[in-house]
Amino acid sequence: MLSLLKLFTLMKNNRKGQGMVEYGLIIGLIAVVVIAALTLLGPTIRDLFNDVNTELNNIP
């Protein structure tokens, strides 16, 4: 019983992977924001590039 309690205490105090998990969550959140922004702004950006392409093709 004492060794089981000691194991739980060691597991509770083990924080080696905590920083990597936090970085992973931050990267995941950034990815979600970027995907949402591209989904919402994608057509507008596409139209802008098409307009620029059209104007460049019309230069004599």
Jmol script that loads the backbone (N, CA, C; Angstrom):
load data "model"
ATOM      1  N   MET A   1       0.826  -1.201   0.000  1.00  0.00           N
ATOM      2  CA  MET A   1       0.000   0.000   0.000  1.00  0.00           C
ATOM      3  C   MET A   1       0.860   1.250   0.000  1.00  0.00           C
ATOM      4  N   LEU A   2       1.945   1.223   0.731  1.00  0.00           N
ATOM      5  CA  LEU A   2       2.822   2.384   0.803  1.00  0.00           C
ATOM      6  C   LEU A   2       3.459   2.667  -0.554  1.00  0.00           C
ATOM      7  N   SER A   3       3.852   1.615  -1.291  1.00  0.00           N
ATOM      8  CA  SER A   3       4.477   1.829  -2.593  1.00  0.00           C
ATOM      9  C   SER A   3       3.471   2.403  -3.592  1.00  0.00           C
ATOM     10  N   LEU A   4       2.211   2.005  -3.502  1.00  0.00           N
ATOM     11  CA  LEU A   4       1.183   2.546  -4.374  1.00  0.00           C
ATOM     12  C   LEU A   4       0.964   4.033  -4.091  1.00  0.00           C
ATOM     13  N   LEU A   5       0.940   4.396  -2.842  1.00  0.00           N
ATOM     14  CA  LEU A   5       0.805   5.803  -2.467  1.00  0.00           C
ATOM     15  C   LEU A   5       2.005   6.605  -2.939  1.00  0.00           C
ATOM     16  N   LYS A   6       3.183   6.025  -2.812  1.00  0.00           N
ATOM     17  CA  LYS A   6       4.405   6.700  -3.265  1.00  0.00           C
ATOM     18  C   LYS A   6       4.382   6.877  -4.781  1.00  0.00           C
ATOM     19  N   LEU A   7       3.882   5.872  -5.504  1.00  0.00           N
ATOM     20  CA  LEU A   7       3.778   5.968  -6.964  1.00  0.00           C
ATOM     21  C   LEU A   7       2.827   7.090  -7.365  1.00  0.00           C
ATOM     22  N   PHE A   8       1.668   7.175  -6.714  1.00  0.00           N
ATOM     23  CA  PHE A   8       0.723   8.250  -7.018  1.00  0.00           C
ATOM     24  C   PHE A   8       1.321   9.621  -6.717  1.00  0.00           C
ATOM     25  N   THR A   9       2.080   9.725  -5.646  1.00  0.00           N
ATOM     26  CA  THR A   9       2.729  10.989  -5.296  1.00  0.00           C
ATOM     27  C   THR A   9       3.756  11.376  -6.349  1.00  0.00           C
ATOM     28  N   LEU A  10       4.519  10.407  -6.827  1.00  0.00           N
ATOM     29  CA  LEU A  10       5.512  10.690  -7.867  1.00  0.00           C
ATOM     30  C   LEU A  10       4.838  11.095  -9.171  1.00  0.00           C
ATOM     31  N   MET A  11       3.748  10.430  -9.516  1.00  0.00           N
ATOM     32  CA  MET A  11       3.044  10.771 -10.753  1.00  0.00           C
ATOM     33  C   MET A  11       2.432  12.165 -10.664  1.00  0.00           C
ATOM     34  N   LYS A  12       1.941  12.547  -9.498  1.00  0.00           N
ATOM     35  CA  LYS A  12       1.332  13.865  -9.316  1.00  0.00           C
ATOM     36  C   LYS A  12       2.368  14.976  -9.476  1.00  0.00           C
ATOM     37  N   ASN A  13       3.579  14.721  -9.024  1.00  0.00           N
ATOM     38  CA  ASN A  13       4.614  15.741  -9.061  1.00  0.00           C
ATOM     39  C   ASN A  13       5.417  15.729 -10.359  1.00  0.00           C
ATOM     40  N   ASN A  14       5.150  14.790 -11.256  1.00  0.00           N
ATOM     41  CA  ASN A  14       5.880  14.710 -12.512  1.00  0.00           C
ATOM     42  C   ASN A  14       5.294  15.717 -13.501  1.00  0.00           C
ATOM     43  N   ARG A  15       6.056  16.726 -13.839  1.00  0.00           N
ATOM     44  CA  ARG A  15       5.566  17.784 -14.734  1.00  0.00           C
ATOM     45  C   ARG A  15       6.449  17.926 -15.974  1.00  0.00           C
ATOM     46  N   LYS A  16       7.151  16.880 -16.361  1.00  0.00           N
ATOM     47  CA  LYS A  16       8.079  16.981 -17.484  1.00  0.00           C
ATOM     48  C   LYS A  16       7.377  17.294 -18.801  1.00  0.00           C
ATOM     49  N   GLY A  17       6.244  16.687 -19.078  1.00  0.00           N
ATOM     50  CA  GLY A  17       5.568  16.873 -20.354  1.00  0.00           C
ATOM     51  C   GLY A  17       4.578  18.014 -20.371  1.00  0.00           C
ATOM     52  N   GLN A  18       4.433  18.705 -19.278  1.00  0.00           N
ATOM     53  CA  GLN A  18       3.413  19.749 -19.177  1.00  0.00           C
ATOM     54  C   GLN A  18       3.680  20.887 -20.160  1.00  0.00           C
ATOM     55  N   GLY A  19       4.913  21.331 -20.296  1.00  0.00           N
ATOM     56  CA  GLY A  19       5.228  22.442 -21.196  1.00  0.00           C
ATOM     57  C   GLY A  19       4.947  22.095 -22.643  1.00  0.00           C
ATOM     58  N   MET A  20       5.276  20.872 -23.051  1.00  0.00           N
ATOM     59  CA  MET A  20       5.038  20.454 -24.427  1.00  0.00           C
ATOM     60  C   MET A  20       3.542  20.373 -24.723  1.00  0.00           C
ATOM     61  N   VAL A  21       2.759  19.939 -23.760  1.00  0.00           N
ATOM     62  CA  VAL A  21       1.311  19.876 -23.961  1.00  0.00           C
ATOM     63  C   VAL A  21       0.751  21.279 -24.144  1.00  0.00           C
ATOM     64  N   GLU A  22       1.229  22.221 -23.371  1.00  0.00           N
ATOM     65  CA  GLU A  22       0.758  23.601 -23.504  1.00  0.00           C
ATOM     66  C   GLU A  22       1.124  24.169 -24.865  1.00  0.00           C
ATOM     67  N   TYR A  23       2.348  23.918 -25.330  1.00  0.00           N
ATOM     68  CA  TYR A  23       2.737  24.381 -26.661  1.00  0.00           C
ATOM     69  C   TYR A  23       1.872  23.726 -27.733  1.00  0.00           C
ATOM     70  N   GLY A  24       1.575  22.462 -27.565  1.00  0.00           N
ATOM     71  CA  GLY A  24       0.712  21.777 -28.525  1.00  0.00           C
ATOM     72  C   GLY A  24      -0.679  22.382 -28.579  1.00  0.00           C
ATOM     73  N   LEU A  25      -1.223  22.727 -27.422  1.00  0.00           N
ATOM     74  CA  LEU A  25      -2.543  23.361 -27.387  1.00  0.00           C
ATOM     75  C   LEU A  25      -2.523  24.736 -28.041  1.00  0.00           C
ATOM     76  N   ILE A  26      -1.475  25.485 -27.810  1.00  0.00           N
ATOM     77  CA  ILE A  26      -1.358  26.810 -28.433  1.00  0.00           C
ATOM     78  C   ILE A  26      -1.261  26.682 -29.946  1.00  0.00           C
ATOM     79  N   ILE A  27      -0.454  25.744 -30.430  1.00  0.00           N
ATOM     80  CA  ILE A  27      -0.313  25.546 -31.873  1.00  0.00           C
ATOM     81  C   ILE A  27      -1.642  25.095 -32.477  1.00  0.00           C
ATOM     82  N   GLY A  28      -2.358  24.234 -31.770  1.00  0.00           N
ATOM     83  CA  GLY A  28      -3.663  23.801 -32.251  1.00  0.00           C
ATOM     84  C   GLY A  28      -4.646  24.955 -32.346  1.00  0.00           C
ATOM     85  N   LEU A  29      -4.646  25.822 -31.358  1.00  0.00           N
ATOM     86  CA  LEU A  29      -5.531  26.982 -31.370  1.00  0.00           C
ATOM     87  C   LEU A  29      -5.179  27.931 -32.516  1.00  0.00           C
ATOM     88  N   ILE A  30      -3.894  28.155 -32.732  1.00  0.00           N
ATOM     89  CA  ILE A  30      -3.464  29.010 -33.841  1.00  0.00           C
ATOM     90  C   ILE A  30      -3.901  28.407 -35.173  1.00  0.00           C
ATOM     91  N   ALA A  31      -3.780  27.085 -35.312  1.00  0.00           N
ATOM     92  CA  ALA A  31      -4.198  26.430 -36.546  1.00  0.00           C
ATOM     93  C   ALA A  31      -5.691  26.610 -36.794  1.00  0.00           C
ATOM     94  N   VAL A  32      -6.487  26.481 -35.753  1.00  0.00           N
ATOM     95  CA  VAL A  32      -7.939  26.668 -35.901  1.00  0.00           C
ATOM     96  C   VAL A  32      -8.257  28.097 -36.328  1.00  0.00           C
ATOM     97  N   VAL A  33      -7.581  29.073 -35.750  1.00  0.00           N
ATOM     98  CA  VAL A  33      -7.823  30.479 -36.102  1.00  0.00           C
ATOM     99  C   VAL A  33      -7.426  30.746 -37.555  1.00  0.00           C
ATOM    100  N   VAL A  34      -6.283  30.208 -37.980  1.00  0.00           N
ATOM    101  CA  VAL A  34      -5.829  30.414 -39.360  1.00  0.00           C
ATOM    102  C   VAL A  34      -6.797  29.766 -40.346  1.00  0.00           C
ATOM    103  N   ILE A  35      -7.239  28.554 -40.053  1.00  0.00           N
ATOM    104  CA  ILE A  35      -8.189  27.880 -40.948  1.00  0.00           C
ATOM    105  C   ILE A  35      -9.495  28.658 -41.031  1.00  0.00           C
ATOM    106  N   ALA A  36      -9.979  29.152 -39.904  1.00  0.00           N
ATOM    107  CA  ALA A  36     -11.221  29.937 -39.912  1.00  0.00           C
ATOM    108  C   ALA A  36     -11.042  31.230 -40.710  1.00  0.00           C
ATOM    109  N   ALA A  37      -9.913  31.897 -40.532  1.00  0.00           N
ATOM    110  CA  ALA A  37      -9.675  33.150 -41.258  1.00  0.00           C
ATOM    111  C   ALA A  37      -9.584  32.903 -42.758  1.00  0.00           C
ATOM    112  N   LEU A  38      -8.890  31.843 -43.155  1.00  0.00           N
ATOM    113  CA  LEU A  38      -8.787  31.550 -44.586  1.00  0.00           C
ATOM    114  C   LEU A  38     -10.123  31.134 -45.177  1.00  0.00           C
ATOM    115  N   THR A  39     -10.923  30.455 -44.394  1.00  0.00           N
ATOM    116  CA  THR A  39     -12.251  30.062 -44.882  1.00  0.00           C
ATOM    117  C   THR A  39     -13.129  31.292 -45.093  1.00  0.00           C
ATOM    118  N   LEU A  40     -13.058  32.229 -44.170  1.00  0.00           N
ATOM    119  CA  LEU A  40     -13.895  33.427 -44.289  1.00  0.00           C
ATOM    120  C   LEU A  40     -13.360  34.412 -45.329  1.00  0.00           C
ATOM    121  N   LEU A  41     -12.049  34.574 -45.393  1.00  0.00           N
ATOM    122  CA  LEU A  41     -11.457  35.577 -46.279  1.00  0.00           C
ATOM    123  C   LEU A  41     -10.995  35.007 -47.618  1.00  0.00           C
ATOM    124  N   GLY A  42     -11.068  33.701 -47.797  1.00  0.00           N
ATOM    125  CA  GLY A  42     -10.575  33.054 -49.010  1.00  0.00           C
ATOM    126  C   GLY A  42     -11.148  33.623 -50.293  1.00  0.00           C
ATOM    127  N   PRO A  43     -12.469  33.707 -50.413  1.00  0.00           N
ATOM    128  CA  PRO A  43     -13.039  34.250 -51.655  1.00  0.00           C
ATOM    129  C   PRO A  43     -12.616  35.696 -51.926  1.00  0.00           C
ATOM    130  N   THR A  44     -12.524  36.506 -50.906  1.00  0.00           N
ATOM    131  CA  THR A  44     -12.113  37.900 -51.074  1.00  0.00           C
ATOM    132  C   THR A  44     -10.671  37.984 -51.566  1.00  0.00           C
ATOM    133  N   ILE A  45      -9.810  37.182 -50.978  1.00  0.00           N
ATOM    134  CA  ILE A  45      -8.401  37.176 -51.388  1.00  0.00           C
ATOM    135  C   ILE A  45      -8.276  36.649 -52.816  1.00  0.00           C
ATOM    136  N   ARG A  46      -9.043  35.602 -53.158  1.00  0.00           N
ATOM    137  CA  ARG A  46      -9.026  35.053 -54.520  1.00  0.00           C
ATOM    138  C   ARG A  46      -9.444  36.116 -55.536  1.00  0.00           C
ATOM    139  N   ASP A  47     -10.512  36.859 -55.235  1.00  0.00           N
ATOM    140  CA  ASP A  47     -10.977  37.910 -56.142  1.00  0.00           C
ATOM    141  C   ASP A  47      -9.938  39.002 -56.296  1.00  0.00           C
ATOM    142  N   LEU A  48      -9.269  39.350 -55.208  1.00  0.00           N
ATOM    143  CA  LEU A  48      -8.222  40.369 -55.267  1.00  0.00           C
ATOM    144  C   LEU A  48      -7.090  39.933 -56.191  1.00  0.00           C
ATOM    145  N   PHE A  49      -6.634  38.702 -56.048  1.00  0.00           N
ATOM    146  CA  PHE A  49      -5.568  38.204 -56.915  1.00  0.00           C
ATOM    147  C   PHE A  49      -6.024  38.095 -58.369  1.00  0.00           C
ATOM    148  N   ASN A  50      -7.275  37.720 -58.585  1.00  0.00           N
ATOM    149  CA  ASN A  50      -7.792  37.670 -59.959  1.00  0.00           C
ATOM    150  C   ASN A  50      -7.836  39.059 -60.584  1.00  0.00           C
ATOM    151  N   ASP A  51      -8.228  40.061 -59.808  1.00  0.00           N
ATOM    152  CA  ASP A  51      -8.246  41.436 -60.312  1.00  0.00           C
ATOM    153  C   ASP A  51      -6.848  41.908 -60.662  1.00  0.00           C
ATOM    154  N   VAL A  52      -5.880  41.617 -59.822  1.00  0.00           N
ATOM    155  CA  VAL A  52      -4.493  42.011 -60.094  1.00  0.00           C
ATOM    156  C   VAL A  52      -4.000  41.297 -61.339  1.00  0.00           C
ATOM    157  N   ASN A  53      -4.316  40.010 -61.481  1.00  0.00           N
ATOM    158  CA  ASN A  53      -3.884  39.243 -62.637  1.00  0.00           C
ATOM    159  C   ASN A  53      -4.488  39.804 -63.922  1.00  0.00           C
ATOM    160  N   THR A  54      -5.769  40.183 -63.862  1.00  0.00           N
ATOM    161  CA  THR A  54      -6.436  40.760 -65.021  1.00  0.00           C
ATOM    162  C   THR A  54      -5.779  42.073 -65.421  1.00  0.00           C
ATOM    163  N   GLU A  55      -5.492  42.911 -64.437  1.00  0.00           N
ATOM    164  CA  GLU A  55      -4.858  44.206 -64.736  1.00  0.00           C
ATOM    165  C   GLU A  55      -3.456  44.010 -65.318  1.00  0.00           C
ATOM    166  N   LEU A  56      -2.731  43.039 -64.807  1.00  0.00           N
ATOM    167  CA  LEU A  56      -1.384  42.789 -65.350  1.00  0.00           C
ATOM    168  C   LEU A  56      -1.451  42.236 -66.763  1.00  0.00           C
ATOM    169  N   ASN A  57      -2.448  41.450 -67.068  1.00  0.00           N
ATOM    170  CA  ASN A  57      -2.590  40.922 -68.430  1.00  0.00           C
ATOM    171  C   ASN A  57      -3.040  41.980 -69.409  1.00  0.00           C
ATOM    172  N   ASN A  58      -3.676  43.054 -68.939  1.00  0.00           N
ATOM    173  CA  ASN A  58      -4.146  44.123 -69.814  1.00  0.00           C
ATOM    174  C   ASN A  58      -3.065  45.157 -70.114  1.00  0.00           C
ATOM    175  N   ILE A  59      -1.900  45.051 -69.517  1.00  0.00           N
ATOM    176  CA  ILE A  59      -0.815  45.996 -69.801  1.00  0.00           C
ATOM    177  C   ILE A  59      -0.252  45.673 -71.177  1.00  0.00           C
ATOM    178  N   PRO A  60      -0.173  46.692 -72.061  1.00  0.00           N
ATOM    179  CA  PRO A  60       0.320  46.442 -73.432  1.00  0.00           C
ATOM    180  C   PRO A  60       1.783  46.091 -73.493  1.00  0.00           C
TER     181      PRO A  60
END
end "model"
wireframe off; spacefill off
backbone 0.3
color backbone group
